[in-house]
Amino acid sequence: METDEQTVTDGEVIARYWETEEERLLEFTVGDRDAVVAQNVDGYAMLKVRPAVDGDELERYYGFDMALDHAGELLGCSPHELPIPDDAADMGM
């Protein structure tokens, strides 16, 4: 069961947030590049950074800021440029 998607845009960066039965997903897109931050649906596990929703895990982080830093690196932008949908603001431990 997926929840309704939230999408926000800031300049060239598009952020989409939704939940599946197993994960909370925050996907960033800049042009043809993607970065995904995923967390278990209960919200207490480490954050996983992937190059795509169904991509292999690249790294795990406790903190949302560190996961956003890695996502920014994958996208070639500052993590401060990444818009965060309201429902994703509490990701991380």
N, C-alpha and C positions, 0 to 999 in steps of 0.2 A: 504494500500500500504506500503510495507516494503522497506527500503533502503538496499543497499548492506551492508553486515556485514564486520566489521573490526575486526581482531583477532590478538592479540599479546600475546606472552608467555615470561615469565621470570621465569626460574627455574621450579617449580611445579605449578606456578600460570598461568592460562589461562584467558585472558580478552577478551570478545566479546562485541562489540558495534553495535547497529542497531537502526533504528527508525521505528515505526509503524505509523498509521494514528493519534494515540493519544499520544504516548509516545516516549521518547528517553530512551533506555535501555542499561545499562552497567552491564554485568553479569560476575562475577568472579567465577572460579572453581578451587578448590584445592582438588585433590582426589575425594571423593564422597560428598564434601561439596560445597554449592553454596551460593552466596550472590549477590543481585541485587540492583543497584541504578537506580531509575527511576525518570524522570522529564517529565512534559508535553511537547509536541512537540514544543510549542512556546518558551520554554526555560526560562520562568520567574517565574515558581512556585517553591515551596520548593521541595527538593529531598526526595524521599521515599526510605527507605531501606526495602527489603523483603528477605526472605530466599530462594525464587525461583521466576522465572518470573511471574508465576501465583499465587504466595503465598500472604498471608495477609501482609499488611503493618505492620512493627514493630515499626517504628519511622520516623519522618520527620525532616529535617535539612535545614537551609538556606545555609550553607557552604559546599562545596565539601569536604573539609578536614575532617569535622565532619562525613559526610556520609562514607568516606573512613575508618575512625577510626572504625566505627560500622561494616562495611563490614569485616575489618581485624579481629575484635573480633569474628565474626561469622565463619570465615575461620580458626581461630587459627594461624594467622600470623600478622606480622607488616604491618600497612597500607603503609609503605615505600616499601614493597615488591610487591605491587599491580601495575602491568604495566597498563598504561592508553593509549588507542588508541587515535590518534591525534584528531579525531572528537569528542571525549568525554571530552577533556581537558577543555572546557569552561562550563561544567555543574555547576550548583549552581547559587546563586544570587550574 
